[in-house]
Amino acid sequence: MTPREKAEQALRFFEEPVMKMAFVDIRDYLVSKLEKLTLPNPEAEHELILMLQLLKLFPAQLRKYVDDETVRKNKRRQDEFIEKTREKLP
């Protein structure tokens, strides 16, 4: 998969309302489980906190794919502009 295809798929993923709702629901579920722990249970707390952190990293990684492709696209446009400008100069 090319970086451009990756960015396009990541963007489509972000735009899906059902995916946004799923992330909110999963986060709410994990927070609820964390809040319901009655006895001090460091292992369970640690596991739930790791899941919450991973849940946060997943969209961040997808956003990075989109941002990386945007940077590449802008760099290509800038290079093309510089090349055209050089061609016009005597």
Stockholm file with secondary structure:
# STOCKHOLM 1.0

chainA/1-90         MTPREKAEQALRFFEEPVMKMAFVDIRDYLVSKLEKLTLPNPEAEHELILMLQLLKLFPAQLRKYVDDETVRKNKRRQDEFIEKTREKLP
#=GR chainA/1-90 SS CCHHHHHHHHHHHHHCHHHHHHHHHHHHHHHHHHHHCCSCCHHHHHHHHHHHHHHHHHHHHHHHHHHHHHHHHHHHHHHHHHHHHHHHCC
#=GC SS_cons        CCHHHHHHHHHHHHHCHHHHHHHHHHHHHHHHHHHHCCSCCHHHHHHHHHHHHHHHHHHHHHHHHHHHHHHHHHHHHHHHHHHHHHHHCC
//
